């Protein structure tokens, strides 16, 4: 038996008369010792000629959900000869094909039925409720989002704002407080329907259906946290019916999934789905307006107020049994001055709440305040790093708020003079 015939037999054993993907075909070849050159030959001379859709193939033209196959008559069996799909298949003999259609169909019917019921009746084997963070400080839109998720009304929301200001942690802590199941889905430009809704996976040598995270959330009445949604491509549009609170039809297993009460969608992003004009968030995309319009509400997350951020840092220090109220006050003042300068366009970078928390961690390790600050600043270009470090040094030496305003002007002047002078 040549490799083409071997591949065909392996695929029919795994999928019967149903469609299969290029990825599944490659996995079958890898598991059965096909070389790279043999795989290329299979792809060029077999798969391309049995293609039925985008990256979808089948050896039989039957409908993908057809499980009942009419038993051939004895007369048909006697006359039926081994068929070839194209001229590249070698016909070795005129052997009569044995009536194995019923056996194959029955096997696939069992697989399909098992796939349809997977995750449907069996509860998850682990808790989807996030663990509560004892150091968390609620602020901003926490109460409003808590009210929405507590109501269990399907009301998808879009939370946007600059990086490192607690968008994702806020949703996680709301769910932890309400003891609500939550599934976090991190989006990339490669995320597609298979990643979100589910697909066939090779498990212990058998092809089985596995629900995607959105489907698991629907079946469990959980909150689906779609993180960094503005990195998505047009493939995110497969969620349209779900965004309307409607059931979704899983065509691969002929199953209609209806969302359980309490299911909701929360998306987070650094932009409002219109892309990043200043290049700060490279990779973000312009999302389809019809998709964005399906969010019932949009919340813009600012950085915490001075009072809230002070409380956040003190709680973080308490995690390491450290009391550094003076250090906390200076860090918060320092970050606040930089953020005001950023809003006015005086500087191009910003110190986030996440960065301040990292400074507390660094201090717990090195016990050196200035080292902790400078380590936080190394991600910036040299001029910005030195400018921010100098600003902290002035704050640490006891510069008043009035003098800080002058410092802001100095920082602004330094940034403006980064551009090269044009000779007359």
C-alpha positions, 0 to 999 in steps of 0.5 A: 500500500502506498502512502496515499492509500495509507493516508486515505485509510487513516483519514476514513477511519478517523472521520468517516465521510465527514469533513476534516481540516488541514491541521487534523490531516497533518496530525494524522501524518505526524502520528503515523510516521510520514516524513516531511516530503511525504506530507508535502506530497499528500498535501499537493497531490491529495488534499488540494484535489479533495478540498470542499471549502476553506481549509476543509477536505473530505473523501466523500461528498455526503453531508457533514451531519449525515450519519445514516448511510443506506446499506448497499444491495448485494448487486451494487457490492458485486459491481462496485470497484475500488474508486480513485479520487484522481489520476495520481491514485494508483489502481493496484487491482480490481478487488471488489469493495467490501460492504464496510460502509455501515460499520464506518457510519456506525462508528462515526455516529457514536463519535458524533453523538458523544461530541454533541453531548460533551460538556453538556451534562458533565460539570467542569472538574474545577472551579471557575470562580476567581480567587479573591485578592485580599489586597484589592481596593475597589474604585472607579466603575466597580460598583456599576459593573458589580450591579450589572453582573449581579443582576444576571441580565444579559448586558454585554459591556466594553471596558476601555482605558490606558494600560495598567489601570486595573481593567481586567483585575476589576472584572476578576474581583467583581466576579470573585466578590459575587462568586460568579463563574468567570472565563478569561479569553485572551485575544490575539490577531490569530484568534478564530472561531475554532479558538472561541467556539470549539473544534475537534481535537486529537485526544489519546489518538482519537478525534473528539469535540471540545467546546471553546471557552465562549461555549463553556461560559454559555453552558455554565451561565458564566461571565466571559471576559474577552481580554484585549478585544481590540487585537482581534481580526474580523474573525471575531464576528463569529460572536455576533449571535452570542453578542445578541444573547441568542443561541449559537449553532455549532455547525461542526457537530449539529448542536444548538447552544442556548445561553444559561441565565447569568451568562454575560460578556465583558470585553476589555481594551486599551482603545475604543475599537477604533485603532491606535492613532498615536502608535502607543498600542501597536497591533490594535485593530479597527473593530467592525461597527456592528460588533461594537454596537452590540455592547450595551455600555462602554466604561472608560477607566481612568487611573485611580485617584491619589487617595485610592492609589495610596490605599492600593500601595499601602495594601501591597506593602502590607503583603510583605509586612512593610510600612512605608507611608512616606515612600507611598506618598512620594510614589503617588505624587510622582506618578500623579505629576507625570500623568498630568504632564502626559494629559497635557502632551508634555511627555509621551510616556506614563507611570501606570498603577501596575508599575507602582505595584511593581516598585513595591515588589522590587522594594520588598526584594532589594530594600532600596527605594531609588533602585526600585524606582529606576528598575521600573523606568528602564523600559523607557528611552534614556531621556524619559528614564532620566527625566522621570528619575530626576523628577522622583529625586526632587519629590524625594528631597521634599519639593513642594507642590508649587515647585513641582509645577515648575518641574512639570514645565521643565519636563515639558521644555526638555521633551519639546527640545528633543527635536533636532534644531533646524538651521536657518 
